[in-house]
Amino acid sequence: LMDRQAIYSELAQQAENIAQEWDKELDIKLAHAMANPAALPAGRVQGTLELVVLPHYVVVLQQAAADEPIVALRLLHISKPWPETF
């Protein structure tokens, strides 16, 4: 949530409408991912899945058992250094 708020604020400084569109697209893609987690590719860090949201951002999700909810761990810009663990 903190990642999302920081990115939204940064985008809104450039253009509020772009930030709002980005946020809507993020909601749509997250809803689809939660409904179809098996369709997500494995993440770069073991035990994670990755969801690309728009060209430059990736949501890192905790891989979960079939009966457990998926948890979003981070929302990262692809140019930033990738953590070794979450």
MODELLER restraints for C-alpha pairs under 7 A, 6 or more apart:
rsr = mdl.restraints
at = mdl.atoms
rsr.add(forms.Gaussian(group=physical.xy_distance, feature=features.Distance(at['CA:3:A'], at['CA:74:A']), mean=6.71, stdev=0.5))
rsr.add(forms.Gaussian(group=physical.xy_distance, feature=features.Distance(at['CA:3:A'], at['CA:75:A']), mean=5.59, stdev=0.5))
rsr.add(forms.Gaussian(group=physical.xy_distance, feature=features.Distance(at['CA:4:A'], at['CA:75:A']), mean=6.53, stdev=0.5))
rsr.add(forms.Gaussian(group=physical.xy_distance, feature=features.Distance(at['CA:8:A'], at['CA:19:A']), mean=5.52, stdev=0.5))
rsr.add(forms.Gaussian(group=physical.xy_distance, feature=features.Distance(at['CA:11:A'], at['CA:18:A']), mean=6.76, stdev=0.5))
rsr.add(forms.Gaussian(group=physical.xy_distance, feature=features.Distance(at['CA:11:A'], at['CA:19:A']), mean=5.07, stdev=0.5))
rsr.add(forms.Gaussian(group=physical.xy_distance, feature=features.Distance(at['CA:12:A'], at['CA:18:A']), mean=6.95, stdev=0.5))
rsr.add(forms.Gaussian(group=physical.xy_distance, feature=features.Distance(at['CA:12:A'], at['CA:19:A']), mean=5.05, stdev=0.5))
rsr.add(forms.Gaussian(group=physical.xy_distance, feature=features.Distance(at['CA:26:A'], at['CA:53:A']), mean=6.12, stdev=0.5))
rsr.add(forms.Gaussian(group=physical.xy_distance, feature=features.Distance(at['CA:29:A'], at['CA:53:A']), mean=6.81, stdev=0.5))
rsr.add(forms.Gaussian(group=physical.xy_distance, feature=features.Distance(at['CA:34:A'], at['CA:70:A']), mean=6.87, stdev=0.5))
rsr.add(forms.Gaussian(group=physical.xy_distance, feature=features.Distance(at['CA:40:A'], at['CA:49:A']), mean=6.14, stdev=0.5))
rsr.add(forms.Gaussian(group=physical.xy_distance, feature=features.Distance(at['CA:40:A'], at['CA:50:A']), mean=6.39, stdev=0.5))
rsr.add(forms.Gaussian(group=physical.xy_distance, feature=features.Distance(at['CA:40:A'], at['CA:51:A']), mean=6.55, stdev=0.5))
rsr.add(forms.Gaussian(group=physical.xy_distance, feature=features.Distance(at['CA:41:A'], at['CA:49:A']), mean=5.72, stdev=0.5))
rsr.add(forms.Gaussian(group=physical.xy_distance, feature=features.Distance(at['CA:41:A'], at['CA:50:A']), mean=5.95, stdev=0.5))
rsr.add(forms.Gaussian(group=physical.xy_distance, feature=features.Distance(at['CA:42:A'], at['CA:48:A']), mean=6.08, stdev=0.5))
rsr.add(forms.Gaussian(group=physical.xy_distance, feature=features.Distance(at['CA:42:A'], at['CA:49:A']), mean=4.48, stdev=0.5))
rsr.add(forms.Gaussian(group=physical.xy_distance, feature=features.Distance(at['CA:42:A'], at['CA:50:A']), mean=6.27, stdev=0.5))
rsr.add(forms.Gaussian(group=physical.xy_distance, feature=features.Distance(at['CA:43:A'], at['CA:49:A']), mean=4.31, stdev=0.5))
rsr.add(forms.Gaussian(group=physical.xy_distance, feature=features.Distance(at['CA:43:A'], at['CA:50:A']), mean=5.00, stdev=0.5))
rsr.add(forms.Gaussian(group=physical.xy_distance, feature=features.Distance(at['CA:45:A'], at['CA:84:A']), mean=6.43, stdev=0.5))
rsr.add(forms.Gaussian(group=physical.xy_distance, feature=features.Distance(at['CA:45:A'], at['CA:85:A']), mean=6.54, stdev=0.5))
rsr.add(forms.Gaussian(group=physical.xy_distance, feature=features.Distance(at['CA:47:A'], at['CA:62:A']), mean=6.27, stdev=0.5))
rsr.add(forms.Gaussian(group=physical.xy_distance, feature=features.Distance(at['CA:47:A'], at['CA:63:A']), mean=5.30, stdev=0.5))
rsr.add(forms.Gaussian(group=physical.xy_distance, feature=features.Distance(at['CA:48:A'], at['CA:60:A']), mean=6.45, stdev=0.5))
rsr.add(forms.Gaussian(group=physical.xy_distance, feature=features.Distance(at['CA:48:A'], at['CA:61:A']), mean=5.45, stdev=0.5))
rsr.add(forms.Gaussian(group=physical.xy_distance, feature=features.Distance(at['CA:48:A'], at['CA:62:A']), mean=4.65, stdev=0.5))
rsr.add(forms.Gaussian(group=physical.xy_distance, feature=features.Distance(at['CA:48:A'], at['CA:63:A']), mean=4.85, stdev=0.5))
rsr.add(forms.Gaussian(group=physical.xy_distance, feature=features.Distance(at['CA:49:A'], at['CA:60:A']), mean=5.87, stdev=0.5))
rsr.add(forms.Gaussian(group=physical.xy_distance, feature=features.Distance(at['CA:49:A'], at['CA:61:A']), mean=5.03, stdev=0.5))
rsr.add(forms.Gaussian(group=physical.xy_distance, feature=features.Distance(at['CA:49:A'], at['CA:62:A']), mean=6.28, stdev=0.5))
rsr.add(forms.Gaussian(group=physical.xy_distance, feature=features.Distance(at['CA:49:A'], at['CA:63:A']), mean=5.86, stdev=0.5))
rsr.add(forms.Gaussian(group=physical.xy_distance, feature=features.Distance(at['CA:50:A'], at['CA:58:A']), mean=6.35, stdev=0.5))
rsr.add(forms.Gaussian(group=physical.xy_distance, feature=features.Distance(at['CA:50:A'], at['CA:59:A']), mean=5.77, stdev=0.5))
rsr.add(forms.Gaussian(group=physical.xy_distance, feature=features.Distance(at['CA:50:A'], at['CA:60:A']), mean=4.84, stdev=0.5))
rsr.add(forms.Gaussian(group=physical.xy_distance, feature=features.Distance(at['CA:50:A'], at['CA:61:A']), mean=6.11, stdev=0.5))
rsr.add(forms.Gaussian(group=physical.xy_distance, feature=features.Distance(at['CA:51:A'], at['CA:58:A']), mean=5.44, stdev=0.5))
rsr.add(forms.Gaussian(group=physical.xy_distance, feature=features.Distance(at['CA:51:A'], at['CA:59:A']), mean=5.04, stdev=0.5))
rsr.add(forms.Gaussian(group=physical.xy_distance, feature=features.Distance(at['CA:51:A'], at['CA:60:A']), mean=6.55, stdev=0.5))
rsr.add(forms.Gaussian(group=physical.xy_distance, feature=features.Distance(at['CA:52:A'], at['CA:58:A']), mean=4.41, stdev=0.5))
rsr.add(forms.Gaussian(group=physical.xy_distance, feature=features.Distance(at['CA:52:A'], at['CA:59:A']), mean=6.39, stdev=0.5))
rsr.add(forms.Gaussian(group=physical.xy_distance, feature=features.Distance(at['CA:56:A'], at['CA:77:A']), mean=5.62, stdev=0.5))
rsr.add(forms.Gaussian(group=physical.xy_distance, feature=features.Distance(at['CA:56:A'], at['CA:78:A']), mean=5.50, stdev=0.5))
rsr.add(forms.Gaussian(group=physical.xy_distance, feature=features.Distance(at['CA:57:A'], at['CA:75:A']), mean=6.81, stdev=0.5))
rsr.add(forms.Gaussian(group=physical.xy_distance, feature=features.Distance(at['CA:57:A'], at['CA:76:A']), mean=5.52, stdev=0.5))
rsr.add(forms.Gaussian(group=physical.xy_distance, feature=features.Distance(at['CA:57:A'], at['CA:77:A']), mean=4.48, stdev=0.5))
rsr.add(forms.Gaussian(group=physical.xy_distance, feature=features.Distance(at['CA:57:A'], at['CA:78:A']), mean=5.66, stdev=0.5))
rsr.add(forms.Gaussian(group=physical.xy_distance, feature=features.Distance(at['CA:58:A'], at['CA:75:A']), mean=5.72, stdev=0.5))
rsr.add(forms.Gaussian(group=physical.xy_distance, feature=features.Distance(at['CA:58:A'], at['CA:76:A']), mean=5.33, stdev=0.5))
rsr.add(forms.Gaussian(group=physical.xy_distance, feature=features.Distance(at['CA:58:A'], at['CA:77:A']), mean=6.42, stdev=0.5))
rsr.add(forms.Gaussian(group=physical.xy_distance, feature=features.Distance(at['CA:58:A'], at['CA:78:A']), mean=6.63, stdev=0.5))
rsr.add(forms.Gaussian(group=physical.xy_distance, feature=features.Distance(at['CA:59:A'], at['CA:72:A']), mean=6.75, stdev=0.5))
rsr.add(forms.Gaussian(group=physical.xy_distance, feature=features.Distance(at['CA:59:A'], at['CA:74:A']), mean=5.78, stdev=0.5))
rsr.add(forms.Gaussian(group=physical.xy_distance, feature=features.Distance(at['CA:59:A'], at['CA:75:A']), mean=4.40, stdev=0.5))
rsr.add(forms.Gaussian(group=physical.xy_distance, feature=features.Distance(at['CA:59:A'], at['CA:76:A']), mean=6.37, stdev=0.5))
rsr.add(forms.Gaussian(group=physical.xy_distance, feature=features.Distance(at['CA:60:A'], at['CA:72:A']), mean=5.99, stdev=0.5))
rsr.add(forms.Gaussian(group=physical.xy_distance, feature=features.Distance(at['CA:60:A'], at['CA:73:A']), mean=5.53, stdev=0.5))
rsr.add(forms.Gaussian(group=physical.xy_distance, feature=features.Distance(at['CA:60:A'], at['CA:74:A']), mean=5.25, stdev=0.5))
rsr.add(forms.Gaussian(group=physical.xy_distance, feature=features.Distance(at['CA:60:A'], at['CA:75:A']), mean=6.28, stdev=0.5))
rsr.add(forms.Gaussian(group=physical.xy_distance, feature=features.Distance(at['CA:61:A'], at['CA:70:A']), mean=6.58, stdev=0.5))
rsr.add(forms.Gaussian(group=physical.xy_distance, feature=features.Distance(at['CA:61:A'], at['CA:71:A']), mean=5.53, stdev=0.5))
rsr.add(forms.Gaussian(group=physical.xy_distance, feature=features.Distance(at['CA:61:A'], at['CA:72:A']), mean=4.34, stdev=0.5))
rsr.add(forms.Gaussian(group=physical.xy_distance, feature=features.Distance(at['CA:61:A'], at['CA:73:A']), mean=5.38, stdev=0.5))
rsr.add(forms.Gaussian(group=physical.xy_distance, feature=features.Distance(at['CA:62:A'], at['CA:70:A']), mean=5.97, stdev=0.5))
rsr.add(forms.Gaussian(group=physical.xy_distance, feature=features.Distance(at['CA:62:A'], at['CA:71:A']), mean=5.28, stdev=0.5))
rsr.add(forms.Gaussian(group=physical.xy_distance, feature=features.Distance(at['CA:62:A'], at['CA:72:A']), mean=6.32, stdev=0.5))
rsr.add(forms.Gaussian(group=physical.xy_distance, feature=features.Distance(at['CA:62:A'], at['CA:73:A']), mean=6.45, stdev=0.5))
rsr.add(forms.Gaussian(group=physical.xy_distance, feature=features.Distance(at['CA:63:A'], at['CA:70:A']), mean=6.46, stdev=0.5))
rsr.add(forms.Gaussian(group=physical.xy_distance, feature=features.Distance(at['CA:64:A'], at['CA:70:A']), mean=5.71, stdev=0.5))
rsr.add(forms.Gaussian(group=physical.xy_distance, feature=features.Distance(at['CA:73:A'], at['CA:86:A']), mean=6.80, stdev=0.5))
